[in-house]
Amino acid sequence: MHGGSREAVTHPVALLRMNLCRASRDQRWDLSASRGKRTMTPFRAIALLSAAAFGLSLAPAAAQDKTPPSSSPSPLVGKLNAYVGCINRLSERSYESRNRYFSWAKKTGPTGKERIIYGTYTIYDTTDCKKNVEMANASEPHDAELESAASAYAEAVGKLEPLLKEADEYYQQENYKDDKMAKGKEMHPRLVAAWDAFASADKKLRAGVEAIKDKQAEEQLAAIEAKEGRKTHYYAEALMIHAKRLLRAEDTSKPDIAAITKALTEYETTVKAAEDASGKDGDTKLGSSFLSSAKSYLTSAKQLMRRIRDKVPYSQGDRMMLGSGGGWMVEGSPPRLLRDYNQLIESYNRGARI
């Protein structure tokens, strides 16, 4: 059973439109030279697994850019696109395969006595990923640490692919009924090791790309301020930067209320500044859709902060929704925050003036 990533395009400050209720916080990016979206998965706080999420594009979105886009991406954009292409195509499904497997199998492995046996998922062919990473690593500009992380990712996901195919065939054909789950038990430690290696490589590669994106976002914001001053263009970009910082503050296994409160205050202040600047003194007027999305995201972030701060547990009904893919309906939950973050990204991508 094969599956693949959904569309992914870029956005100058918020690179991923997060996918809700997926394997823990894996993300899918595209670093094309124009604009796009980003995707994200659930938080460590309630997710089954782990991985970071977020990032920035390398060029302003068309809706915000004052200059004609380059006819071709820079060498760095092309290099990073190769790495991001692997993540977009392979990471989400790799995490989904692990989530599906552990939705029915115990951590110690299958026994053959399970009431329901779902098996696992396969992923797309990894040949192109390996080839593209090799080409990107050979191109300028060189970054030994990032290139090493990309190679490790390609190797890890390449080893995972055939193992998932082997497991999928075994469970799809229900061969465990013939060998009393003997092969299932034998495959278990190999699957766990392959998933662990993949998750580690995936996290490291994302972090490397993320560091570059953060630096470029700050440089871009400074350039906008120097050229135009603190007007709506500046505040729209700053808002997206602070939105991502807020997401990171709440996206952790050990939430720090002081850090969350600081990020919330900075984001809320920027939202208000953007709203106040909108249309002032003949400046561009920000759209109601964009500002509405920004405020909805702020509300969800506050609700999650209060749940963490006040140690408010999820009800049984909440837990059922969180575990079944309906977590976005639970107020004060990571999936709700992610849903609203997605909508903010999409509003930006449509154009902050809308």
C-alpha beads as a LAMMPS data file, in Angstrom:
LAMMPS data file: protein, C-alpha beads

354 atoms
353 bonds

1 atom types
1 bond types

-500.0 500.0 xlo xhi
-500.0 500.0 ylo yhi
-500.0 500.0 zlo zhi

Masses

1 110.0

Atoms # bond

1 1 1 0.000 0.000 0.000
2 1 1 1.736 3.083 -1.209
3 1 1 1.227 6.677 -0.291
4 1 1 2.956 9.945 -0.828
5 1 1 3.296 13.490 0.267
6 1 1 0.831 16.149 -0.578
7 1 1 1.637 19.376 -2.330
8 1 1 4.268 21.570 -0.725
9 1 1 5.382 24.976 -1.747
10 1 1 7.210 27.765 -0.052
11 1 1 6.642 30.775 1.923
12 1 1 9.292 33.305 2.793
13 1 1 9.017 32.922 6.492
14 1 1 6.885 29.924 7.134
15 1 1 8.093 27.153 4.968
16 1 1 5.737 24.339 5.868
17 1 1 2.018 23.896 5.996
18 1 1 1.840 21.384 8.807
19 1 1 -0.126 18.197 8.274
20 1 1 -2.440 17.564 11.204
21 1 1 -2.542 14.285 13.059
22 1 1 0.373 12.695 11.284
23 1 1 3.480 11.076 12.596
24 1 1 4.989 13.265 15.171
25 1 1 5.969 16.578 13.804
26 1 1 7.507 15.567 10.543
27 1 1 7.294 18.287 7.935
28 1 1 7.295 18.742 4.216
29 1 1 8.988 21.631 2.478
30 1 1 9.578 23.143 -0.908
31 1 1 12.180 25.847 -1.361
32 1 1 11.184 27.120 -4.765
33 1 1 12.109 30.673 -5.537
34 1 1 8.626 32.108 -5.229
35 1 1 6.101 31.367 -2.584
36 1 1 4.335 28.477 -1.039
37 1 1 3.028 26.595 1.921
38 1 1 4.241 24.461 4.699
39 1 1 2.973 21.436 6.447
40 1 1 3.312 20.137 9.885
41 1 1 2.404 17.243 12.116
42 1 1 1.449 16.877 15.774
43 1 1 3.426 18.037 18.771
44 1 1 5.659 15.961 20.964
45 1 1 3.276 16.689 23.819
46 1 1 0.686 14.287 22.412
47 1 1 2.326 12.810 19.345
48 1 1 3.483 9.256 19.072
49 1 1 6.881 10.074 17.670
50 1 1 9.163 13.015 17.081
51 1 1 10.735 15.408 14.584
52 1 1 10.989 19.165 14.246
53 1 1 8.968 21.353 11.939
54 1 1 9.142 24.754 10.294
55 1 1 11.473 26.735 8.084
56 1 1 11.716 29.635 5.736
57 1 1 11.846 30.116 2.047
58 1 1 14.730 31.774 0.337
59 1 1 12.849 34.553 -1.424
60 1 1 9.905 36.847 -0.670
61 1 1 6.461 35.714 -1.658
62 1 1 5.182 37.282 -4.840
63 1 1 2.427 39.015 -2.913
64 1 1 5.004 40.819 -0.805
65 1 1 7.975 41.164 -3.097
66 1 1 8.669 44.560 -4.595
67 1 1 11.096 43.278 -7.197
68 1 1 10.703 40.862 -10.112
69 1 1 11.503 37.255 -9.150
70 1 1 14.749 35.769 -10.358
71 1 1 14.433 33.671 -13.494
72 1 1 16.329 30.864 -11.804
73 1 1 16.957 29.919 -8.180
74 1 1 20.307 30.610 -6.571
75 1 1 22.774 27.714 -6.208
76 1 1 21.864 27.478 -2.529
77 1 1 18.155 27.265 -3.300
78 1 1 18.780 24.501 -5.815
79 1 1 20.945 22.617 -3.339
80 1 1 18.418 22.857 -0.531
81 1 1 15.563 21.947 -2.864
82 1 1 17.185 18.553 -3.339
83 1 1 17.240 17.940 0.397
84 1 1 13.756 19.314 0.933
85 1 1 12.479 17.255 -1.981
86 1 1 13.492 14.099 -0.136
87 1 1 11.726 15.246 3.015
88 1 1 8.582 16.242 1.143
89 1 1 8.325 12.953 -0.675
90 1 1 9.455 10.475 1.944
91 1 1 9.324 11.712 5.534
92 1 1 5.623 11.959 6.216
93 1 1 4.900 8.476 4.968
94 1 1 7.867 7.051 6.832
95 1 1 6.497 8.381 10.091
96 1 1 2.986 7.277 9.175
97 1 1 4.239 3.762 8.619
98 1 1 5.655 3.683 12.126
99 1 1 2.489 5.127 13.638
100 1 1 0.354 2.572 11.849
101 1 1 2.541 -0.300 12.986
102 1 1 2.514 0.743 16.634
103 1 1 -1.219 1.420 16.549
104 1 1 -1.669 -2.345 16.857
105 1 1 1.737 -3.817 17.777
106 1 1 3.232 -3.452 21.239
107 1 1 6.609 -1.809 21.734
108 1 1 8.033 -5.244 22.360
109 1 1 6.707 -6.439 19.031
110 1 1 3.750 -8.399 17.615
111 1 1 2.610 -11.593 19.292
112 1 1 0.099 -12.970 16.795
113 1 1 -2.637 -12.670 19.408
114 1 1 -3.623 -9.118 18.518
115 1 1 -7.322 -8.496 17.921
116 1 1 -6.589 -6.402 14.816
117 1 1 -3.422 -6.488 12.745
118 1 1 -3.008 -3.558 10.382
119 1 1 0.535 -4.136 9.224
120 1 1 2.361 -1.015 8.064
121 1 1 2.729 1.342 5.088
122 1 1 5.296 1.435 2.325
123 1 1 6.972 4.588 0.998
124 1 1 7.891 5.882 -2.428
125 1 1 10.977 4.710 -4.252
126 1 1 14.045 6.336 -2.702
127 1 1 16.344 6.148 -5.746
128 1 1 15.728 9.724 -6.855
129 1 1 16.337 11.023 -3.351
130 1 1 19.734 9.359 -3.188
131 1 1 20.665 10.583 -6.665
132 1 1 19.551 14.146 -5.983
133 1 1 21.376 14.288 -2.674
134 1 1 24.583 13.119 -4.310
135 1 1 24.260 15.818 -6.985
136 1 1 23.440 18.500 -4.428
137 1 1 26.358 17.519 -2.205
138 1 1 28.695 17.902 -5.141
139 1 1 27.490 21.431 -5.886
140 1 1 28.372 24.798 -4.384
141 1 1 28.081 26.250 -1.835
142 1 1 29.498 23.465 0.307
143 1 1 28.475 22.828 3.892
144 1 1 30.108 19.649 5.192
145 1 1 27.745 19.209 8.145
146 1 1 24.588 19.743 6.127
147 1 1 25.820 17.522 3.306
148 1 1 26.665 14.784 5.792
149 1 1 23.164 15.051 7.254
150 1 1 21.640 14.789 3.790
151 1 1 23.705 11.705 2.979
152 1 1 22.698 10.099 6.268
153 1 1 19.050 10.819 5.489
154 1 1 19.268 9.259 2.036
155 1 1 20.999 6.200 3.442
156 1 1 18.514 5.771 6.290
157 1 1 15.400 6.157 4.174
158 1 1 16.967 3.925 1.516
159 1 1 17.334 1.121 4.049
160 1 1 13.815 1.660 5.349
161 1 1 12.154 1.331 1.953
162 1 1 12.820 -2.393 1.225
163 1 1 12.124 -3.343 4.814
164 1 1 8.721 -1.691 4.701
165 1 1 7.959 -3.486 1.448
166 1 1 8.897 -6.788 3.053
167 1 1 6.703 -6.089 6.061
168 1 1 3.811 -4.850 3.935
169 1 1 3.784 -8.016 1.860
170 1 1 3.953 -10.194 4.952
171 1 1 1.008 -8.484 6.632
172 1 1 -1.057 -7.887 3.504
173 1 1 -0.860 -11.596 2.639
174 1 1 -1.611 -12.470 6.278
175 1 1 1.357 -14.809 6.313
176 1 1 1.449 -14.495 10.087
177 1 1 -1.456 -16.934 10.103
178 1 1 0.822 -19.556 8.579
179 1 1 4.004 -19.094 10.631
180 1 1 2.448 -18.050 13.956
181 1 1 3.916 -14.544 13.570
182 1 1 7.463 -15.902 13.440
183 1 1 8.618 -13.541 10.718
184 1 1 6.723 -10.651 12.271
185 1 1 8.682 -11.160 15.469
186 1 1 11.935 -11.436 13.535
187 1 1 11.256 -8.247 11.563
188 1 1 10.284 -6.183 14.600
189 1 1 13.782 -5.220 15.845
190 1 1 14.874 -4.498 12.269
191 1 1 11.887 -2.222 11.730
192 1 1 12.456 -0.381 14.995
193 1 1 16.144 0.131 14.247
194 1 1 15.395 1.374 10.725
195 1 1 12.730 3.798 11.935
196 1 1 14.982 5.087 14.704
197 1 1 17.850 5.640 12.292
198 1 1 15.538 7.403 9.865
199 1 1 13.999 9.643 12.545
200 1 1 17.431 10.682 13.773
201 1 1 18.660 11.471 10.253
202 1 1 15.445 13.286 9.387
203 1 1 15.648 15.481 12.464
204 1 1 19.279 16.400 11.820
205 1 1 18.677 17.277 8.174
206 1 1 15.694 19.446 9.053
207 1 1 17.713 21.254 11.701
208 1 1 20.445 22.035 9.198
209 1 1 18.047 23.496 6.660
210 1 1 16.184 25.278 9.430
211 1 1 19.279 27.109 10.628
212 1 1 19.861 28.512 7.151
213 1 1 16.232 29.544 6.796
214 1 1 16.164 31.348 10.128
215 1 1 19.222 33.388 9.266
216 1 1 17.857 34.331 5.869
217 1 1 14.489 35.315 7.310
218 1 1 16.136 37.744 9.718
219 1 1 18.325 39.158 6.944
220 1 1 15.294 39.584 4.699
221 1 1 13.343 41.363 7.420
222 1 1 16.254 43.717 8.091
223 1 1 16.495 44.477 4.362
224 1 1 12.782 45.284 4.184
225 1 1 13.067 47.621 7.171
226 1 1 16.112 49.374 5.693
227 1 1 14.392 49.876 2.350
228 1 1 10.794 50.573 3.337
229 1 1 10.733 51.161 7.078
230 1 1 8.342 49.462 9.463
231 1 1 5.243 49.402 7.331
232 1 1 2.753 46.644 6.538
233 1 1 5.249 44.678 4.424
234 1 1 7.647 44.612 7.353
235 1 1 4.981 43.668 9.889
236 1 1 3.498 40.918 7.713
237 1 1 6.921 39.272 7.462
238 1 1 7.693 39.855 11.142
239 1 1 4.325 38.366 12.070
240 1 1 5.163 35.154 10.246
241 1 1 8.584 34.943 11.907
242 1 1 7.046 35.363 15.351
243 1 1 4.298 32.874 14.503
244 1 1 6.941 30.255 13.854
245 1 1 8.813 31.122 17.045
246 1 1 5.592 30.757 19.000
247 1 1 4.986 27.379 17.431
248 1 1 8.458 26.255 18.451
249 1 1 7.981 27.497 21.999
250 1 1 4.904 25.304 22.416
251 1 1 6.248 22.455 20.298
252 1 1 8.470 20.773 22.836
253 1 1 8.480 17.782 25.147
254 1 1 9.294 20.081 28.077
255 1 1 7.239 23.263 27.711
256 1 1 8.754 26.344 29.332
257 1 1 5.934 28.676 30.347
258 1 1 8.281 31.654 30.529
259 1 1 9.467 31.027 26.962
260 1 1 5.917 30.447 25.743
261 1 1 4.675 33.633 27.413
262 1 1 7.504 35.642 25.867
263 1 1 6.803 34.235 22.400
264 1 1 3.076 34.888 22.827
265 1 1 3.660 38.484 23.870
266 1 1 5.980 39.134 20.929
267 1 1 3.557 37.584 18.480
268 1 1 0.523 39.417 19.870
269 1 1 2.417 42.712 19.835
270 1 1 3.375 42.157 16.194
271 1 1 -0.183 41.271 15.206
272 1 1 -1.429 44.511 16.774
273 1 1 1.360 46.520 15.104
274 1 1 0.490 44.991 11.735
275 1 1 -3.165 45.836 12.218
276 1 1 -2.380 49.406 13.321
277 1 1 -0.055 49.971 10.355
278 1 1 -2.495 48.539 7.835
279 1 1 -3.614 51.278 5.446
280 1 1 -2.037 54.021 7.570
281 1 1 -0.673 57.059 5.704
282 1 1 -1.449 55.480 2.353
283 1 1 0.434 52.278 3.140
284 1 1 -0.779 48.903 1.923
285 1 1 -3.874 47.636 3.718
286 1 1 -3.644 44.110 5.046
287 1 1 -6.542 41.842 4.204
288 1 1 -9.212 40.807 6.671
289 1 1 -8.585 37.132 5.878
290 1 1 -4.906 37.377 6.767
291 1 1 -5.521 39.316 9.980
292 1 1 -8.355 36.984 10.960
293 1 1 -6.076 33.961 10.536
294 1 1 -3.384 35.694 12.567
295 1 1 -5.807 36.293 15.428
296 1 1 -7.251 32.775 15.315
297 1 1 -3.743 31.389 15.618
298 1 1 -3.118 33.698 18.582
299 1 1 -6.275 32.452 20.289
300 1 1 -5.299 28.807 19.843
301 1 1 -1.784 29.498 21.092
302 1 1 -3.182 31.109 24.227
303 1 1 -5.545 28.194 24.815
304 1 1 -2.691 25.715 24.568
305 1 1 -0.497 27.853 26.815
306 1 1 -3.225 27.920 29.481
307 1 1 -3.683 24.159 29.290
308 1 1 0.050 23.684 29.804
309 1 1 0.330 26.375 32.484
310 1 1 -2.703 25.215 34.461
311 1 1 -2.030 21.519 33.848
312 1 1 -5.517 20.968 32.443
313 1 1 -5.900 17.310 31.410
314 1 1 -7.685 16.155 28.291
315 1 1 -11.072 14.543 28.824
316 1 1 -11.732 11.027 27.607
317 1 1 -13.576 12.452 24.625
318 1 1 -10.655 14.773 23.900
319 1 1 -8.237 11.858 23.985
320 1 1 -10.400 9.893 21.587
321 1 1 -10.421 12.773 19.107
322 1 1 -6.685 13.328 19.531
323 1 1 -6.033 9.685 18.807
324 1 1 -8.392 9.398 15.856
325 1 1 -7.308 12.359 13.745
326 1 1 -9.885 14.817 15.049
327 1 1 -7.581 16.577 17.472
328 1 1 -8.036 19.890 15.661
329 1 1 -11.511 20.034 17.228
330 1 1 -10.046 20.037 20.759
331 1 1 -9.443 23.542 22.089
332 1 1 -6.071 24.042 23.703
333 1 1 -4.503 21.150 21.821
334 1 1 -1.473 20.990 19.522
335 1 1 -3.549 19.830 16.519
336 1 1 -5.836 22.850 16.916
337 1 1 -2.826 25.146 17.019
338 1 1 -1.387 23.413 13.976
339 1 1 -4.670 23.707 12.097
340 1 1 -4.759 27.452 12.735
341 1 1 -1.081 27.776 11.901
342 1 1 -1.791 26.076 8.576
343 1 1 -4.575 28.523 7.893
344 1 1 -2.293 31.453 8.679
345 1 1 0.279 30.107 6.223
346 1 1 -2.394 29.623 3.575
347 1 1 -3.702 33.162 4.119
348 1 1 -0.208 34.521 3.674
349 1 1 0.304 32.443 0.553
350 1 1 -2.902 33.762 -0.969
351 1 1 -1.613 37.269 -0.283
352 1 1 -1.579 39.247 2.943
353 1 1 -3.718 41.903 1.276
354 1 1 -6.675 39.547 0.943

Bonds

1 1 1 2
2 1 2 3
3 1 3 4
4 1 4 5
5 1 5 6
6 1 6 7
7 1 7 8
8 1 8 9
9 1 9 10
10 1 10 11
11 1 11 12
12 1 12 13
13 1 13 14
14 1 14 15
15 1 15 16
16 1 16 17
17 1 17 18
18 1 18 19
19 1 19 20
20 1 20 21
21 1 21 22
22 1 22 23
23 1 23 24
24 1 24 25
25 1 25 26
26 1 26 27
27 1 27 28
28 1 28 29
29 1 29 30
30 1 30 31
31 1 31 32
32 1 32 33
33 1 33 34
34 1 34 35
35 1 35 36
36 1 36 37
37 1 37 38
38 1 38 39
39 1 39 40
40 1 40 41
41 1 41 42
42 1 42 43
43 1 43 44
44 1 44 45
45 1 45 46
46 1 46 47
47 1 47 48
48 1 48 49
49 1 49 50
50 1 50 51
51 1 51 52
52 1 52 53
53 1 53 54
54 1 54 55
55 1 55 56
56 1 56 57
57 1 57 58
58 1 58 59
59 1 59 60
60 1 60 61
61 1 61 62
62 1 62 63
63 1 63 64
64 1 64 65
65 1 65 66
66 1 66 67
67 1 67 68
68 1 68 69
69 1 69 70
70 1 70 71
71 1 71 72
72 1 72 73
73 1 73 74
74 1 74 75
75 1 75 76
76 1 76 77
77 1 77 78
78 1 78 79
79 1 79 80
80 1 80 81
81 1 81 82
82 1 82 83
83 1 83 84
84 1 84 85
85 1 85 86
86 1 86 87
87 1 87 88
88 1 88 89
89 1 89 90
90 1 90 91
91 1 91 92
92 1 92 93
93 1 93 94
94 1 94 95
95 1 95 96
96 1 96 97
97 1 97 98
98 1 98 99
99 1 99 100
100 1 100 101
101 1 101 102
102 1 102 103
103 1 103 104
104 1 104 105
105 1 105 106
106 1 106 107
107 1 107 108
108 1 108 109
109 1 109 110
110 1 110 111
111 1 111 112
112 1 112 113
113 1 113 114
114 1 114 115
115 1 115 116
116 1 116 117
117 1 117 118
118 1 118 119
119 1 119 120
120 1 120 121
121 1 121 122
122 1 122 123
123 1 123 124
124 1 124 125
125 1 125 126
126 1 126 127
127 1 127 128
128 1 128 129
129 1 129 130
130 1 130 131
131 1 131 132
132 1 132 133
133 1 133 134
134 1 134 135
135 1 135 136
136 1 136 137
137 1 137 138
138 1 138 139
139 1 139 140
140 1 140 141
141 1 141 142
142 1 142 143
143 1 143 144
144 1 144 145
145 1 145 146
146 1 146 147
147 1 147 148
148 1 148 149
149 1 149 150
150 1 150 151
151 1 151 152
152 1 152 153
153 1 153 154
154 1 154 155
155 1 155 156
156 1 156 157
157 1 157 158
158 1 158 159
159 1 159 160
160 1 160 161
161 1 161 162
162 1 162 163
163 1 163 164
164 1 164 165
165 1 165 166
166 1 166 167
167 1 167 168
168 1 168 169
169 1 169 170
170 1 170 171
171 1 171 172
172 1 172 173
173 1 173 174
174 1 174 175
175 1 175 176
176 1 176 177
177 1 177 178
178 1 178 179
179 1 179 180
180 1 180 181
181 1 181 182
182 1 182 183
183 1 183 184
184 1 184 185
185 1 185 186
186 1 186 187
187 1 187 188
188 1 188 189
189 1 189 190
190 1 190 191
191 1 191 192
192 1 192 193
193 1 193 194
194 1 194 195
195 1 195 196
196 1 196 197
197 1 197 198
198 1 198 199
199 1 199 200
200 1 200 201
201 1 201 202
202 1 202 203
203 1 203 204
204 1 204 205
205 1 205 206
206 1 206 207
207 1 207 208
208 1 208 209
209 1 209 210
210 1 210 211
211 1 211 212
212 1 212 213
213 1 213 214
214 1 214 215
215 1 215 216
216 1 216 217
217 1 217 218
218 1 218 219
219 1 219 220
220 1 220 221
221 1 221 222
222 1 222 223
223 1 223 224
224 1 224 225
225 1 225 226
226 1 226 227
227 1 227 228
228 1 228 229
229 1 229 230
230 1 230 231
231 1 231 232
232 1 232 233
233 1 233 234
234 1 234 235
235 1 235 236
236 1 236 237
237 1 237 238
238 1 238 239
239 1 239 240
240 1 240 241
241 1 241 242
242 1 242 243
243 1 243 244
244 1 244 245
245 1 245 246
246 1 246 247
247 1 247 248
248 1 248 249
249 1 249 250
250 1 250 251
251 1 251 252
252 1 252 253
253 1 253 254
254 1 254 255
255 1 255 256
256 1 256 257
257 1 257 258
258 1 258 259
259 1 259 260
260 1 260 261
261 1 261 262
262 1 262 263
263 1 263 264
264 1 264 265
265 1 265 266
266 1 266 267
267 1 267 268
268 1 268 269
269 1 269 270
270 1 270 271
271 1 271 272
272 1 272 273
273 1 273 274
274 1 274 275
275 1 275 276
276 1 276 277
277 1 277 278
278 1 278 279
279 1 279 280
280 1 280 281
281 1 281 282
282 1 282 283
283 1 283 284
284 1 284 285
285 1 285 286
286 1 286 287
287 1 287 288
288 1 288 289
289 1 289 290
290 1 290 291
291 1 291 292
292 1 292 293
293 1 293 294
294 1 294 295
295 1 295 296
296 1 296 297
297 1 297 298
298 1 298 299
299 1 299 300
300 1 300 301
301 1 301 302
302 1 302 303
303 1 303 304
304 1 304 305
305 1 305 306
306 1 306 307
307 1 307 308
308 1 308 309
309 1 309 310
310 1 310 311
311 1 311 312
312 1 312 313
313 1 313 314
314 1 314 315
315 1 315 316
316 1 316 317
317 1 317 318
318 1 318 319
319 1 319 320
320 1 320 321
321 1 321 322
322 1 322 323
323 1 323 324
324 1 324 325
325 1 325 326
326 1 326 327
327 1 327 328
328 1 328 329
329 1 329 330
330 1 330 331
331 1 331 332
332 1 332 333
333 1 333 334
334 1 334 335
335 1 335 336
336 1 336 337
337 1 337 338
338 1 338 339
339 1 339 340
340 1 340 341
341 1 341 342
342 1 342 343
343 1 343 344
344 1 344 345
345 1 345 346
346 1 346 347
347 1 347 348
348 1 348 349
349 1 349 350
350 1 350 351
351 1 351 352
352 1 352 353
353 1 353 354
